[in-house]
């Protein structure tokens, strides 16, 4: 099935030459418009293939759990490559450069794994986020508590 709304948004975005910061700004401004947000994310990835913000937006809008998990894992591996290559430092806090995207991806991956019944890996994701998100802004603590209390998959 072809998403004509998405195709139209992509055509409008691709017709203009924009720098990465404008693509990211467009992505953020279009947060309420799925098609436009996806189009801006794809444009950002054309400009910078390692853009974790754009990958995270695509993951959030992916139509299936399999696609969401694959994209979330790509966000995480992209960030890890940038750390390995010396472009970024290890995450010690959610306020570190780029940390919010990676921690959000790990928390969302925990949600997806919990939904699929992979409880132990979901717990590991939540614990990794809690360790670095001191104030629990991403609510991984609540997700972990709910998961441990229920013992079954859930949607956070």
C-alpha positions in Angstrom: 0.0 0.0 0.0 1.4 3.4 -1.0 1.1 6.2 1.6 0.2 9.1 -0.8 0.3 11.6 2.1 3.9 10.6 2.8 4.8 10.7 -0.9 3.5 14.2 -1.2 5.3 15.4 1.9 8.5 13.8 0.6 8.2 15.6 -2.7 7.7 19.0 -1.0 10.8 18.4 1.2 13.0 17.0 -1.5 12.3 20.0 -3.8 14.3 22.3 -1.6 18.0 22.3 -0.7 18.4 22.5 3.1 21.2 22.1 5.6 21.0 19.5 8.3 20.0 21.9 11.1 17.0 23.0 9.0 16.0 19.4 8.3 16.1 18.7 12.1 14.2 21.9 12.8 11.6 20.9 10.2 11.3 17.4 11.8 10.7 18.9 15.2 8.2 21.5 13.9 6.3 18.7 12.1 6.1 16.5 15.2 2.3 16.4 15.0 2.2 15.6 11.3 3.3 12.0 10.8 4.0 12.3 7.0 5.8 15.5 7.2 7.9 14.4 10.2 8.9 11.2 8.4 9.8 13.2 5.2 12.0 15.6 7.2 13.6 12.7 9.0 14.4 11.0 5.7 15.8 14.3 4.4 18.0 14.6 7.4 19.3 11.1 6.8 20.1 12.0 3.2 22.2 14.9 4.5 23.7 13.0 7.5 23.3 9.2 7.4 24.3 8.9 11.0 21.6 11.3 12.3 20.3 9.5 15.4 17.4 12.1 15.8 16.1 11.2 12.4 16.5 7.5 13.0 14.6 7.8 16.2 11.7 9.7 14.5 11.5 6.9 11.9 11.5 4.3 14.6 8.7 6.1 16.5 6.6 6.0 13.3 7.5 2.6 12.1 4.4 0.5 11.3 5.5 -2.8 12.8 7.3 -3.9 15.9 10.0 -5.6 13.8 10.7 -2.3 11.9 10.7 -0.3 15.2 13.1 -2.7 16.8 15.5 -2.7 13.8 15.5 1.2 13.7 15.9 1.5 17.5 18.9 -0.9 17.3 20.3 1.2 14.4 20.0 4.4 16.6 22.0 2.6 19.3 24.6 1.1 17.0 25.0 4.5 15.2 25.6 6.2 18.6 28.1 3.5 19.6 30.0 3.9 16.4 30.3 7.6 16.9 31.6 7.0 20.5 34.1 4.4 19.1 35.2 6.8 16.4 35.8 9.5 19.0 33.0 11.8 17.7 31.1 11.6 21.1 31.9 10.5 24.6 30.3 7.8 26.6 27.0 8.7 28.1 27.1 9.6 31.8 24.0 11.7 32.0 20.9 12.4 29.9 22.2 15.9 29.4 25.3 14.7 27.5 25.5 15.6 23.9 23.2 13.2 22.0 22.3 11.2 25.1 18.6 11.9 25.0 18.2 10.2 21.6 20.2 7.1 22.6 18.5 6.8 25.9 15.1 7.3 24.4 15.9 4.6 21.9 17.0 2.2 24.6 13.8 2.9 26.6 11.6 2.4 23.5 13.5 -0.8 22.7 12.7 -2.0 26.3 9.0 -1.3 25.6 9.1 -3.2 22.3 10.9 -6.2 23.9 8.4 -6.2 26.8 5.5 -6.3 24.3 7.2 -9.3 22.6 7.6 -11.1 26.0 11.4 -10.7 26.2 11.2 -9.6 29.8 14.8 -10.0 30.8 16.2 -8.0 27.9 13.4 -5.3 28.5 14.6 -5.1 32.1 18.2 -4.7 31.0 17.2 -1.8 28.7 15.3 0.0 31.4 18.1 -0.5 33.9 20.6 1.0 31.4 18.4 4.1 31.0 17.8 4.5 34.7 21.6 4.3 35.4 22.1 7.4 33.2 18.8 9.3 33.6 19.1 10.3 37.3 15.7 12.1 37.4 13.9 9.4 35.4 12.8 11.9 32.8 12.2 9.0 30.4 10.1 7.1 33.0 12.1 4.0 32.6 11.8 3.4 36.4 8.1 3.3 36.1 8.3 1.0 33.1 10.6 -1.4 35.0 8.4 -1.3 38.1 5.3 -2.1 36.0 7.1 -4.9 34.2 8.4 -6.5 37.4 5.0 -6.2 39.1 3.1 -7.7 36.2 5.6 -10.2 34.9 3.9 -10.0 31.6 4.4 -7.9 28.5 2.9 -4.4 28.5 3.0 -1.1 26.6 4.6 1.7 28.5 
